[in-house]
Amino acid sequence: MRGVLLAGGSAARLRPLTKVTNKHLLPVYKKPMIYYPLETFIKAGIKDILIVTGGEHVGDFFRLLGSGKEWGARFSYEIQEGSEGTGAALLLAEDFARDEEFLVILGDNVIHEDIGKFVKQFRREKDRFDAKILVAKAKNPQKYGVVEFQSNKIINIVEKPRKPNSSYVNTGLWMFKPEVFTLLKKLKKSSRGEYEVTDVLSHYAKQGTLSFSALKSKWTDAGSFESLYAATVLMKKMEDRQRKKKK
């Protein structure tokens, strides 16, 4: 399985920090934010990774990450022109995917869990499901894409609802078959003026071909000042806990 890391966007919620840099290069505790999703890929055994970002910052990413050799991996890069959303960014991965299943991670995801077991699950269930998402329980689900269930199946994903029907949210970790690109090409812009991967996930949910697993460990994104701070606190706690175990 291959990996696609989406690290574009304007990150307006983090201005002025992102006025001169990409948000995924901002620090989360001791590391640049982008290190965490990359480590998630590596832990899961995925080492052929495409990084999709805006053209104005691709040089910064390459100076930081290079070819991936130091990670024991191989990094490729694609430039996303404009800010037309996650759907447009993911479509740039079509040639990279090469008719294989692939894992997508939004670049501001910060988790500590090894998701390799979920990757193996998707490989086993791919005859029945076209996609798989990882969900997490959130205290403030209305800030995210809320996952709606019926009989332990996902029936819909609603972006930032005023009154969430569930406390589980779409984390931005998705697994797809290559057929997803056919759907991405048919997407229409949302009310935000963007092509949304959430619309593809909702399509699969309504078809009954979207599976899910819930993360066991804590998860946060880092796309706002509050969540960036929460991610830093979370990673420090994790490091302190590991240090105590080693003593």
Backbone torsions as a table, in degrees:
resi	resn	phi	psi	omega
1	MET	NA	141.8	179.1
2	ARG	-99.8	169.2	-178.6
3	GLY	-126.0	141.1	177.2
4	VAL	-125.5	121.1	-179.2
5	LEU	-108.7	115.8	-179.2
6	LEU	-92.7	112.3	-173.5
7	ALA	-131.4	39.2	178.6
8	GLY	-103.2	-150.6	177.6
9	GLY	89.3	161.2	-177.4
10	SER	-91.3	-18.6	177.9
11	ALA	52.1	49.5	-178.4
12	ALA	-61.5	-28.2	-178.5
13	ARG	-68.1	-16.5	-178.6
14	LEU	-107.5	16.7	174.1
15	ARG	-68.2	143.2	7.3
16	PRO	-89.3	4.4	-178.1
17	LEU	-58.8	-34.0	-175.5
18	THR	-98.3	13.8	179.8
19	LYS	-68.0	-30.3	-176.7
20	VAL	-122.3	4.1	179.6
21	THR	-151.0	164.5	175.8
22	ASN	-78.6	140.4	-175.8
23	LYS	-61.1	-27.8	-177.0
24	HIS	-73.6	-5.6	175.3
25	LEU	-99.3	-3.3	177.1
26	LEU	-70.1	153.1	-178.9
27	PRO	-77.2	139.0	167.2
28	VAL	-122.0	103.8	-171.1
29	TYR	57.4	-111.0	-172.8
30	LYS	-99.2	0.9	-173.2
31	LYS	-133.0	156.7	169.2
32	PRO	-62.4	144.8	-176.9
33	MET	-50.8	-40.9	-174.8
34	ILE	-64.4	-20.0	178.7
35	TYR	-61.7	-34.9	-174.1
36	TYR	-67.4	-49.5	175.0
37	PRO	-64.3	-33.5	176.5
38	LEU	-63.3	-42.4	177.1
39	GLU	-63.8	-33.4	177.0
40	THR	-63.3	-43.6	175.7
41	PHE	-59.5	-50.6	-174.7
42	ILE	-61.6	-44.3	178.7
43	LYS	-59.4	-33.5	-178.6
44	ALA	-82.0	0.1	178.6
45	GLY	84.9	13.8	180.0
46	ILE	-100.8	115.8	-172.8
47	LYS	-125.0	2.5	173.8
48	ASP	-108.4	102.3	-165.5
49	ILE	-126.9	131.5	174.5
50	LEU	-101.4	129.7	177.0
51	ILE	-107.7	119.8	179.9
52	VAL	-105.8	121.6	-178.7
53	THR	-148.8	174.8	179.5
54	GLY	-75.3	150.8	-175.4
55	GLY	-62.3	-31.0	-176.1
56	GLU	-69.4	-16.4	-177.2
57	HIS	-119.8	0.9	-175.3
58	VAL	-61.1	-32.9	177.8
59	GLY	-65.0	-36.4	177.8
60	ASP	-65.2	-41.6	177.9
61	PHE	-62.6	-43.3	-177.7
62	PHE	-67.1	-37.9	177.5
63	ARG	-64.1	-35.1	-179.6
64	LEU	-77.1	-42.5	-168.7
65	LEU	-107.8	-27.2	-179.4
66	GLY	62.7	-145.6	-176.6
67	SER	-82.5	-9.0	-176.2
68	GLY	97.4	-2.6	-176.5
69	LYS	-58.2	-42.3	-179.5
70	GLU	-65.9	-18.5	179.0
71	TRP	-95.0	-3.3	-173.7
72	GLY	70.1	30.4	-175.4
73	ALA	-137.5	-178.4	175.8
74	ARG	-129.0	117.3	-179.6
75	PHE	-102.5	135.9	171.4
76	SER	-118.6	161.4	-176.6
77	TYR	-132.1	141.6	172.9
78	GLU	-132.2	143.1	-179.2
79	ILE	-100.3	126.9	176.3
80	GLN	-96.0	117.6	177.4
81	GLU	-83.5	128.2	179.1
82	GLY	77.1	-170.8	-178.8
83	SER	-130.0	71.5	-175.9
84	GLU	-100.7	14.8	171.6
85	GLY	99.8	174.5	-175.9
86	THR	-66.3	-33.2	179.4
87	GLY	-63.5	-43.6	178.3
88	ALA	-66.4	-38.6	179.4
89	ALA	-65.6	-43.8	-178.0
90	LEU	-67.2	-31.7	179.5
91	LEU	-61.4	-25.0	178.2
92	LEU	-68.6	-11.7	-177.9
93	ALA	-91.4	3.7	-173.4
94	GLU	-59.6	-48.5	179.6
95	ASP	-66.3	-36.2	-179.2
96	PHE	-65.6	-39.1	-175.0
97	ALA	-63.7	-33.7	175.6
98	ARG	52.9	46.4	176.2
99	ASP	61.4	29.2	176.6
100	GLU	-114.8	159.5	170.5
101	GLU	-68.7	152.6	-179.7
102	PHE	-148.8	155.7	178.1
103	LEU	-104.9	132.0	176.8
104	VAL	-110.9	135.5	173.9
105	ILE	-129.9	128.9	171.5
106	LEU	-70.3	136.7	-168.5
107	GLY	-67.2	-12.5	179.0
108	ASP	-99.2	17.0	176.5
109	ASN	-81.2	130.1	178.4
110	VAL	-125.8	108.4	177.3
111	ILE	-134.6	165.4	-179.0
112	HIS	-114.7	-9.1	-170.8
113	GLU	-82.5	145.3	172.4
114	ASP	-81.4	115.2	-176.2
115	ILE	-97.0	12.4	-179.8
116	GLY	-55.7	-35.3	-179.2
117	LYS	-65.2	-32.9	179.4
118	PHE	-73.9	-34.4	175.3
119	VAL	-62.1	-43.0	178.8
120	LYS	-64.4	-37.9	178.0
121	GLN	-60.5	-43.8	-178.6
122	PHE	-64.3	-38.3	177.6
123	ARG	-62.2	-37.1	-179.9
124	ARG	-73.0	-32.2	-172.9
125	GLU	-102.1	7.1	-173.0
126	LYS	-67.8	-14.2	174.6
127	ASP	-71.8	-22.6	-177.4
128	ARG	-106.9	-23.3	-175.2
129	PHE	-127.2	146.0	179.9
130	ASP	-95.2	-18.2	-178.3
131	ALA	-156.0	160.9	178.2
132	LYS	-141.6	138.5	175.0
133	ILE	-123.0	154.8	173.7
134	LEU	-103.7	132.3	-177.7
135	VAL	-116.8	161.1	178.2
136	ALA	-144.0	151.6	177.6
137	LYS	-80.9	132.8	-177.2
138	ALA	-125.5	145.0	177.6
139	LYS	-73.8	-26.7	-178.4
140	ASN	-126.4	64.4	-173.4
141	PRO	-60.5	-24.9	-178.3
142	GLN	-63.6	-11.5	178.4
143	LYS	-88.1	-3.7	-173.2
144	TYR	-129.0	-173.9	170.4
145	GLY	-81.9	113.6	-174.6
146	VAL	-88.7	132.0	-178.3
147	VAL	-91.6	125.0	179.8
148	GLU	-104.6	133.9	-174.6
149	PHE	-115.6	155.4	170.0
150	GLN	-150.9	121.8	-177.9
151	SER	53.5	43.5	177.2
152	ASN	63.7	24.1	174.3
153	LYS	-125.2	145.3	176.2
154	ILE	-75.7	127.4	178.4
155	ILE	-110.4	-16.2	179.6
156	ASN	-169.7	159.7	172.2
157	ILE	-130.0	121.4	-175.2
158	VAL	-113.3	124.1	-178.1
159	GLU	-76.4	119.5	171.9
160	LYS	46.5	57.4	179.7
161	PRO	-72.3	149.8	178.1
162	ARG	-68.1	-36.7	-179.9
163	LYS	-125.6	88.5	-177.0
164	PRO	-61.4	139.8	175.9
165	ASN	-90.3	0.9	-176.9
166	SER	-155.6	156.6	175.3
167	SER	-97.7	3.3	179.0
168	TYR	-94.6	139.2	-175.6
169	VAL	-126.0	158.2	175.9
170	ASN	-77.3	116.6	-173.1
171	THR	-80.2	-18.3	-173.7
172	GLY	91.1	23.2	170.4
173	LEU	-118.6	112.3	-172.3
174	TRP	-131.1	148.1	173.7
175	MET	-122.8	136.5	-175.3
176	PHE	-135.2	154.1	162.5
177	LYS	-83.9	158.9	-177.9
178	PRO	-63.5	-16.7	178.9
179	GLU	-63.6	-13.9	-179.9
180	VAL	-59.5	-27.4	-177.3
181	PHE	-65.8	-28.6	175.5
182	THR	-62.9	-42.2	178.3
183	LEU	-70.3	-39.6	179.9
184	LEU	-58.9	-36.3	-179.2
185	LYS	-71.1	-16.7	-179.4
186	LYS	-98.9	-1.2	-177.0
187	LEU	-63.0	145.7	171.0
188	LYS	-109.7	153.1	-178.2
189	LYS	-65.2	143.3	178.5
190	SER	-79.8	-176.9	178.0
191	SER	-64.5	-19.2	177.4
192	ARG	-85.2	-0.6	-179.7
193	GLY	78.7	24.4	-177.7
194	GLU	-129.5	158.5	171.8
195	TYR	-88.9	119.9	-170.3
196	GLU	-108.0	127.2	173.5
197	VAL	-62.6	-28.9	178.1
198	THR	-55.2	-34.4	179.2
199	ASP	-65.5	-35.9	176.8
200	VAL	-68.5	-43.6	179.2
201	LEU	-62.0	-41.3	178.7
202	SER	-64.1	-36.6	176.5
203	HIS	-61.0	-47.8	178.5
204	TYR	-61.9	-40.0	-179.9
205	ALA	-60.5	-44.0	-179.0
206	LYS	-69.3	-25.5	176.9
207	GLN	-83.8	-9.3	-177.9
208	GLY	77.3	21.2	-176.8
209	THR	-116.0	21.3	177.8
210	LEU	-112.2	117.5	176.5
211	SER	-99.5	170.0	179.9
212	PHE	-151.6	159.6	169.6
213	SER	-140.3	149.8	-179.2
214	ALA	-100.5	134.0	176.3
215	LEU	-65.9	139.7	179.7
216	LYS	-87.5	-33.7	-177.9
217	SER	-91.5	174.8	179.6
218	LYS	-71.1	148.1	-179.0
219	TRP	-136.9	147.1	168.9
220	THR	-151.9	153.4	166.9
221	ASP	-89.8	-179.6	-180.0
222	ALA	-138.6	39.9	-172.8
223	GLY	-95.7	-0.3	176.6
224	SER	-135.1	168.4	-180.0
225	PHE	-60.9	-39.9	-179.6
226	GLU	-65.4	-46.2	-178.0
227	SER	-74.5	-28.8	175.2
228	LEU	-64.4	-42.1	176.1
229	TYR	-65.3	-43.6	179.5
230	ALA	-61.1	-38.7	179.1
231	ALA	-64.8	-40.2	178.3
232	THR	-63.7	-45.9	178.5
233	VAL	-61.8	-42.7	-179.9
234	LEU	-60.8	-46.9	-178.1
235	MET	-67.8	-33.7	176.3
236	LYS	-66.8	-42.3	178.4
237	LYS	-61.7	-41.5	179.9
238	MET	-63.5	-42.2	179.8
239	GLU	-66.9	-41.3	178.6
240	ASP	-62.4	-39.3	179.9
241	ARG	-65.8	-41.9	178.6
242	GLN	-66.5	-37.3	179.4
243	ARG	-62.9	-40.2	179.4
244	LYS	-66.7	-35.8	179.8
245	LYS	-65.3	-33.0	-178.0
246	LYS	-75.0	-20.4	-178.7
247	LYS	-75.9	NA	NA
